[in-house]
Every structure is written in structure tokens, then in C-alpha cells.
């Protein structure tokens, strides 16, 4: 991915580098998509011209912003709604009791958080493949890719199910208190249906995102969240079901979203992207598993990093207060990160589509636009949080100790929000370009060889408590973000476009001769 550091922001293609040319069938699909898919768009016919001045820059920046936010707006809303399913449950649990809040926090952060990271990560392989295939006009392969991902993720869910079943002894083994382990372990068993909802949902999400069909996901998620909020309040607080009500409503809410999305896909609205179930889904499964594992490792190392933050807090003195305060902060951080994940999804689609269509300059410029946008959003959210620093802790807990600790942690939380709005955007670039394995190595070094050891040193040896653990782990995120910036800066986007074309051919995306003849006719 090396590039000449003196190369201008968007240079023209050099003579010694070749860019794959779209075949006639691919051009046909691109043109047809612009006509028939009112709710989506695909790559333009041509790459953007080289930028030679401020006027060119602002013109292209405006155009790219529109494309990015056409995707990012609904994606952010969808991410917020789906994340809020668990967050609403956690918030209401805080009004049931301190132990209930700790149990929901531990189950969400450790058990479900672990599974969420695995499933989301393995599903992210679809972002690379579906996005690049869609950009290249290989529509028929999208449904096949999704089915392959379903097979792999459902098999993975069967394995992860044992972690839910044995959650209580596992939490005891890693040092959690008897009360928290018992309550969280019981809740984990009840949440097994949610695990399989993850397995079906994430491939669907990537399948729809690759086609820019994000608005329907937003509507479905909004309805799901509204129903979830009402019934969670009804069952958990009004009827007094507590954790039982939390589990029932959360499971049903996730499956409602999954079923609604499936009905949308099966109704024929995705055109050639979904032509029914196919035996091709069982072909080349091992190769697909390898790519899924690389994606999972990259994503899990990020997800588990903040899961570890809550876990380590459970070993401190007055663990319930520490876990509750930190879970509130990570809950808010999670909401903010959902905004960044929306940008992550948008830039992943933009990068994969443009590389698939052999538009390296557009792909490179998209990176700049998403980083600037993500930074601005992070600053805005942090300012709002600091302004309401004294008020918002009361929304999550009735304990004065918890509220006081949350107040003290707010400045650090605000900094994390800014940082974690940029980092997922860069990760989205990596997913769109197919760099999952490289970023996984970066995450191991920055997070687990630097961030966590430093956090434990500050938190336990220097007795800085929760703040020390968080300071150390934030330092790892800072270094990781700097490294990702450097990787993106040094990337040769012309070569990445060529790699994308080879990847599409490798995974069976080339139309056969008969299909080409049909298109020409």
C-alpha cells in the first residue's frame, strides 16, 4: 500500500499502473441501477478529475458529502436505534436496582458484547465482497455472499451458545462477585435467542448497505425501538418483571427487526441482488471463513477492548459503583460510537463501491470527507455532554455515589467521543478496501500490548482506579488512530482498485458467457 508521499491529494493515474476497465455487462448494471433503484445509488460512470485548486476541492467535497450523508444519515439512525435496544434495557435496569444494572451491564458488555463483536466482525467480510461486487456490477453474487455468511454465522452462534449457557461460572472464574455473576449468568441464558438474531441480522445489514438500501433499515429499526421502549417500560417497571421482562422484550425486538428485513428482501425489491436460495452458497466456504475470521479478529479486538474496561472495573474496591458508573459512561460512548459506526458503514460502502468500479481518486477523496465529518460530529457531541454534565447522570441511576463518579469521568468521556468518532471511520476505510488482517495486527499491538497493560498499571499499581484504567486504554486508541492515519496516507489507491478487481474474480463475481450474451441482447 506504499505510495509516493509527494503525490498530490488526487493525482491522475500513472502510466505504469493499470486500472481494470469495466466490462460492458458491468456498465449495463451500473446504468440500470441508476434507473431502477430509487432508494439507492451506485458509482458514477467516471472517476472524479484531479483536484487542482480550492474551487475544485470544495466542489468535490460538497458532492461527496451528499453521497456520504445519503448513506451515513440513515446508517447512523439505524445504528443508534439498534444499539438503543440494549441501552434502553440497561437504563431501565438502573431504575430496578443497582444489582440489576450491574447484571445487565455485565451481560451486555462481556457475554453479549463478546458475541456481538464476533458476529459483527465476521459479517463485515460481506462489506468488502458485496460492496466491491456491487460497484463492479456483479449483482447476482450479493445474495450468494449473504447466504454464505448466514451459514458461517449460524454455525458460529451454535459454538458461542455455550458461553451463554456457562456464563455464570465463567464470570466467577474471571473474578466477578457472586451476586453479579449469578444474575448476569441467568440473564445470559435467557438471551440466547438474541445471539441467533445477530447471526441472521448482520449479513442482512451488509447486504442492504452494499446496495445503499439503508433507509428501509432505518424505518424498521425505528419501529422496533419504539415498540421495545414501550414494552420494556411496561414489563420491567410497570408489571415488575425485572430482568425476565428485559430478556423477553429484548429478544422479541431483535427478531422483529430481522423478520421485517427478510420480508423486505424476499419481496423482490432488491432485484438481481436476491434471486432466491442457491447451492452456490455452499461453494468455497472455507475461503469465505478465512476472510470472515480476519474481519472478526479486526472487529473483535476493538469491541472487546472496551468490554475489558468494564471487566477490569469489576475488580476494584466498591465494584458495583465502579461498574455502574463505567457502564453508564460506556453506554453514552456507545451511543456516540453508533454515529461513528454509521459513518463507518457509509465510508465502507463508498470505498468498496468506488474501488469495485475502478475509481481510485474518488475512493481516496471519500476518506478525507468522512474523517473531517466524523471529527466535527465528535466535537459537537462532546460539547453537548460537557454542558449537561451535572444533569445526565440522573437519567441512568438513583445512586448519589454512581452519579458523582460519572460526573468526574465526563471530561475523559468527552475526549473519547471525539477520538472514537474518527477511529471507526478509518476502520470503515479498511473494511471497504479489504485490509482487515493488517488492521487486526495493528489492534493487537496498540490495544493489547500497550493500552491494557498501561491501564492496569495506572489503575491498580498507581491507584488511579477507574480513571487510570481508562487513561491507559485511551492511550492505546490514540496510537491505533495515528497508525491508521499513516496507513491511509501511504495507500496507493490505484493499486487498491486493481486488487478489488482481482478479489471480485477470485470470489466468483465474473459473469459467465451466457449471462453476458443475455445482457447484450
ZAMARGU-4260 file (C-alpha; in steps of 0.2 Angstrom, whole numbers, plus 5000, padded with zeros to 4 digits):
<rodrens>
0) 5000/5000/5000 | 5015/5011/4998 | 5013/5027/4989 | 5024/5042/4985 | 5022/5055/4999
5) 5024/5069/4987 | 5010/5064/4977 | 4996/5077/4976 | 4979/5073/4985 | 4971/5066/4970
10) 4983/5063/4956 | 4980/5056/4939 | 4984/5038/4936 | 5002/5034/4932 | 5007/5026/4916
15) 5015/5011/4925 | 4999/5006/4934 | 4984/4998/4926 | 4966/5001/4932 | 4954/4987/4927
20) 4941/4993/4914 | 4923/4988/4917 | 4916/4976/4905 | 4900/4980/4895 | 4889/4970/4907
25) 4896/4979/4922 | 4892/4996/4914 | 4875/4990/4910 | 4871/4985/4928 | 4878/5002/4933
30) 4867/5012/4921 | 4852/5000/4925 | 4854/5003/4944 | 4853/5021/4942 | 4836/5020/4934
35) 4828/5006/4944 | 4834/5008/4962 | 4826/5023/4968 | 4832/5021/4985 | 4850/5018/4981
40) 4864/5024/4970 | 4880/5016/4963 | 4896/5023/4957 | 4897/5036/4944 | 4902/5032/4926
45) 4919/5040/4928 | 4932/5044/4942 | 4932/5062/4948 | 4945/5073/4939 | 4961/5078/4948
50) 4959/5092/4960 | 4970/5107/4956 | 4964/5121/4967 | 4952/5126/4981 | 4937/5128/4969
55) 4939/5110/4963 | 4941/5104/4981 | 4925/5112/4988 | 4915/5107/4973 | 4920/5089/4975
60) 4919/5090/4994 | 4901/5096/4993 | 4897/5082/4980 | 4905/5068/4991 | 4897/5075/5007
65) 4880/5072/4999 | 4884/5055/4994 | 4891/5051/5011 | 4877/5058/5021 | 4864/5050/5009
70) 4871/5034/5017 | 4878/5039/5033 | 4862/5048/5039 | 4851/5033/5039 | 4865/5022/5044
75) 4868/5032/5059 | 4850/5032/5064 | 4849/5013/5061 | 4865/5010/5072 | 4858/5022/5086
80) 4841/5013/5086 | 4848/4995/5086 | 4861/5000/5099 | 4847/5008/5110 | 4838/4992/5111
85) 4851/4986/5124 | 4854/5003/5130 | 4836/5006/5135 | 4836/4990/5144 | 4851/4994/5153
90) 4844/5012/5158 | 4828/5004/5164 | 4838/4991/5174 | 4846/5005/5183 | 4829/5010/5190
95) 4825/4992/5195 | 4840/4991/5206 | 4859/4993/5207 | 4862/4974/5206 | 4851/4973/5191
100) 4860/4987/5182 | 4877/4978/5186 | 4870/4962/5179 | 4863/4969/5163 | 4879/4979/5161
105) 4890/4963/5163 | 4879/4953/5152 | 4879/4967/5138 | 4897/4971/5140 | 4905/4954/5142
110) 4894/4940/5136 | 4883/4949/5123 | 4897/4961/5119 | 4909/4946/5115 | 4896/4938/5104
115) 4892/4955/5096 | 4910/4958/5091 | 4912/4941/5084 | 4896/4942/5074 | 4898/4960/5068
120) 4916/4956/5063 | 4913/4940/5053 | 4898/4949/5045 | 4910/4963/5040 | 4918/4952/5027
125) 4902/4955/5017 | 4905/4974/5017 | 4921/4971/5007 | 4914/4957/4995 | 4896/4964/4992
130) 4902/4982/4991 | 4915/4979/4978 | 4904/4967/4968 | 4890/4979/4968 | 4902/4993/4962
135) 4908/4982/4948 | 4890/4977/4943 | 4891/4959/4949 | 4873/4960/4956 | 4870/4941/4956
140) 4883/4937/4969 | 4877/4948/4983 | 4863/4936/4988 | 4875/4921/4987 | 4888/4930/4998
145) 4874/4934/5011 | 4869/4916/5011 | 4887/4910/5014 | 4888/4922/5028 | 4872/4916/5036
150) 4879/4898/5036 | 4895/4903/5044 | 4887/4915/5057 | 4874/4902/5062 | 4887/4889/5065
155) 4897/4901/5075 | 4882/4905/5085 | 4880/4887/5090 | 4898/4887/5096 | 4895/4904/5106
160) 4879/4897/5114 | 4890/4888/5126 | 4897/4904/5133 | 4879/4910/5137 | 4875/4893/5145
165) 4890/4893/5156 | 4891/4912/5159 | 4889/4911/5177 | 4904/4900/5181 | 4914/4910/5168
170) 4911/4926/5176 | 4915/4919/5193 | 4931/4912/5185 | 4937/4929/5179 | 4934/4936/5197
175) 4916/4944/5197 | 4906/4944/5213 | 4894/4930/5217 | 4879/4941/5216 | 4884/4949/5199
180) 4889/4933/5192 | 4873/4924/5196 | 4861/4937/5190 | 4871/4940/5174 | 4873/4922/5171
185) 4854/4919/5172 | 4851/4934/5161 | 4863/4927/5148 | 4854/4910/5146 | 4838/4920/5143
190) 4847/4930/5130 | 4852/4915/5118 | 4838/4920/5105 | 4847/4937/5103 | 4863/4928/5098
195) 4855/4919/5084 | 4846/4936/5079 | 4864/4943/5077 | 4869/4929/5066 | 4855/4932/5054
200) 4854/4951/5055 | 4872/4956/5052 | 4874/4948/5035 | 4857/4956/5030 | 4863/4973/5036
205) 4879/4972/5025 | 4869/4965/5010 | 4857/4980/5011 | 4871/4993/5015 | 4881/4987/4999
210) 4866/4992/4989 | 4864/5009/4998 | 4847/5002/5004 | 4849/5009/5021 | 4833/5019/5023
215) 4822/5004/5025 | 4834/4998/5038 | 4831/5014/5047 | 4812/5013/5047 | 4812/4995/5053
220) 4824/4999/5067 | 4814/5015/5072 | 4798/5005/5074 | 4807/4991/5083 | 4815/5004/5095
225) 4798/5012/5099 | 4790/4996/5102 | 4805/4990/5113 | 4805/5006/5123 | 4786/5005/5127
230) 4786/4986/5131 | 4802/4987/5141 | 4795/5000/5152 | 4778/4990/5154 | 4786/4973/5158
235) 4802/4979/5168 | 4794/4993/5178 | 4775/4994/5177 | 4772/4975/5179 | 4788/4972/5189
240) 4795/4958/5179 | 4813/4965/5181 | 4826/4955/5172 | 4814/4942/5165 | 4804/4956/5156
245) 4821/4963/5150 | 4826/4947/5142 | 4808/4944/5134 | 4807/4961/5126 | 4825/4962/5120
250) 4824/4945/5111 | 4807/4949/5103 | 4813/4966/5097 | 4829/4959/5089 | 4819/4946/5080
255) 4806/4958/5074 | 4819/4968/5066 | 4826/4953/5057 | 4810/4946/5051 | 4805/4963/5044
260) 4821/4965/5034 | 4819/4947/5027 | 4802/4951/5021 | 4808/4966/5013 | 4822/4956/5004
265) 4811/4942/4999 | 4798/4954/4992 | 4809/4956/4976 | 4814/4974/4980 | 4832/4970/4978
270) 4831/4965/4960 | 4845/4954/4954 | 4854/4955/4971 | 4842/4942/4978 | 4836/4928/4966
275) 4832/4916/4979 | 4842/4902/4989 | 4856/4895/4979 | 4868/4880/4981 | 4882/4891/4977
280) 4881/4897/4995 | 4890/4881/5000 | 4904/4883/4987 | 4921/4890/4993 | 4915/4891/5011
285) 4932/4888/5018 | 4939/4903/5009 | 4924/4913/5015 | 4928/4908/5033 | 4946/4914/5032
290) 4940/4931/5026 | 4926/4931/5039 | 4939/4927/5053 | 4951/4941/5048 | 4936/4953/5049
295) 4930/4946/5065 | 4948/4947/5073 | 4949/4965/5067 | 4932/4970/5074 | 4933/4959/5090
300) 4949/4967/5095 | 4941/4984/5095 | 4924/4978/5103 | 4932/4968/5117 | 4944/4982/5121
305) 4930/4992/5129 | 4922/4977/5135 | 4938/4974/5145 | 4936/4991/5153 | 4920/4986/5162
310) 4928/4970/5166 | 4943/4977/5175 | 4932/4989/5184 | 4924/4974/5192 | 4940/4970/5202
315) 4941/4987/5210 | 4935/4991/5228 | 4917/4995/5228 | 4915/4986/5212 | 4896/4989/5210
320) 4898/5008/5210 | 4913/5007/5198 | 4905/4995/5186 | 4889/5005/5186 | 4897/5022/5183
325) 4908/5015/5170 | 4894/5006/5161 | 4884/5022/5161 | 4899/5031/5153 | 4902/5017/5140
330) 4883/5017/5137 | 4884/5035/5132 | 4900/5032/5122 | 4891/5018/5114 | 4878/5029/5108
335) 4891/5042/5101 | 4901/5027/5093 | 4885/5022/5084 | 4886/5039/5075 | 4903/5034/5070
340) 4898/5017/5065 | 4885/5025/5054 | 4900/5034/5045 | 4910/5018/5046 | 4896/5009/5036
345) 4894/5024/5024 | 4913/5025/5020 | 4914/5006/5019 | 4901/5006/5005 | 4908/5021/4997
350) 4926/5014/4996 | 4921/4997/4991 | 4909/5003/4978 | 4922/5015/4970 | 4936/5003/4971
355) 4925/4990/4963 | 4921/5002/4949 | 4939/5006/4947 | 4938/5024/4954 | 4954/5026/4965
360) 4953/5045/4966 | 4935/5045/4972 | 4939/5032/4985 | 4954/5042/4991 | 4944/5058/4992
365) 4930/5049/5001 | 4942/5046/5015 | 4946/5064/5018 | 4927/5069/5018 | 4922/5056/5031
370) 4937/5060/5043 | 4933/5078/5043 | 4914/5075/5045 | 4917/5062/5059 | 4928/5074/5069
375) 4916/5088/5068 | 4902/5077/5074 | 4913/5071/5089 | 4917/5089/5094 | 4898/5093/5094
380) 4893/5078/5104 | 4907/5081/5117 | 4902/5099/5119 | 4884/5094/5122 | 4889/5081/5135
385) 4900/5094/5145 | 4886/5107/5145 | 4874/5094/5153 | 4887/5086/5164 | 4878/5089/5180
390) 4861/5083/5173 | 4863/5067/5163 | 4869/5055/5176 | 4852/5056/5185 | 4844/5048/5169
395) 4854/5032/5172 | 4855/5029/5191 | 4847/5035/5208 | 4863/5032/5217 | 4872/5048/5223
400) 4889/5038/5223 | 4887/5032/5205 | 4881/5050/5199 | 4896/5058/5207 | 4908/5046/5199
405) 4900/5048/5182 | 4902/5067/5184 | 4920/5065/5187 | 4923/5054/5172 | 4914/5065/5160
410) 4929/5075/5153 | 4938/5059/5149 | 4922/5053/5141 | 4920/5068/5130 | 4938/5066/5124
415) 4934/5048/5120 | 4919/5053/5110 | 4930/5064/5099 | 4943/5050/5096 | 4930/5036/5094
420) 4921/5046/5080 | 4937/5046/5070 | 4943/5029/5073 | 4928/5019/5067 | 4928/5030/5051
425) 4946/5024/5047 | 4941/5006/5051 | 4927/5008/5038 | 4940/5013/5025 | 4950/4997/5030
430) 4934/4986/5028 | 4930/4994/5012 | 4947/4991/5005 | 4949/4973/5012 | 4963/4977/5024
435) 4956/4968/5039 | 4971/4957/5043 | 4983/4971/5043 | 4972/4981/5055 | 4970/4966/5066
440) 4989/4966/5069 | 4988/4985/5072 | 4974/4982/5085 | 4984/4969/5094 | 4999/4979/5097
445) 4991/4996/5101 | 4977/4989/5112 | 4983/4973/5120 | 5002/4976/5121 | 5001/4994/5125
450) 4984/5001/5130 | 4978/4987/5143 | 4995/4985/5152 | 4996/5004/5154 | 4978/5005/5160
455) 4981/4991/5173 | 4997/4999/5179 | 4988/5016/5181 | 4973/5009/5189 | 4980/4996/5201
460) 4998/5000/5204 | 4997/5019/5204 | 4979/5018/5212 | 4971/5029/5200 | 4956/5017/5200
465) 4943/5018/5185 | 4952/5034/5178 | 4968/5026/5177 | 4962/5011/5168 | 4953/5022/5156
470) 4968/5034/5153 | 4979/5019/5149 | 4966/5011/5137 | 4963/5028/5128 | 4981/5030/5125
475) 4981/5013/5115 | 4966/5020/5105 | 4976/5036/5101 | 4991/5026/5095 | 4980/5015/5084
480) 4971/5030/5076 | 4988/5038/5072 | 4994/5022/5064 | 4978/5020/5054 | 4980/5038/5048
485) 4998/5034/5042 | 4992/5018/5033 | 4978/5028/5024 | 4990/5042/5020 | 5003/5029/5012
490) 4990/5020/5002 | 4991/5018/4983 | 4973/5019/4978 | 4976/5015/4960 | 4984/4998/4966
495) 4969/4995/4978 | 4957/4997/4963 | 4966/4983/4954 | 4966/4972/4970 | 4947/4975/4971
500) 4945/4968/4953 | 4955/4953/4957 | 4946/4950/4973 | 4929/4950/4963 | 4936/4937/4951
505) 4943/4926/4965 | 4926/4925/4974 | 4916/4921/4958 | 4909/4938/4953 | 4913/4937/4935
510) 4898/4934/4924 | 4898/4919/4913 | 4897/4920/4894 | 4879/4916/4894 | 4875/4930/4906
515) 4885/4942/4895 | 4875/4937/4879 | 4859/4939/4888 | 4864/4957/4894 | 4869/4962/4876
520) 4853/4956/4869
</rodrens>
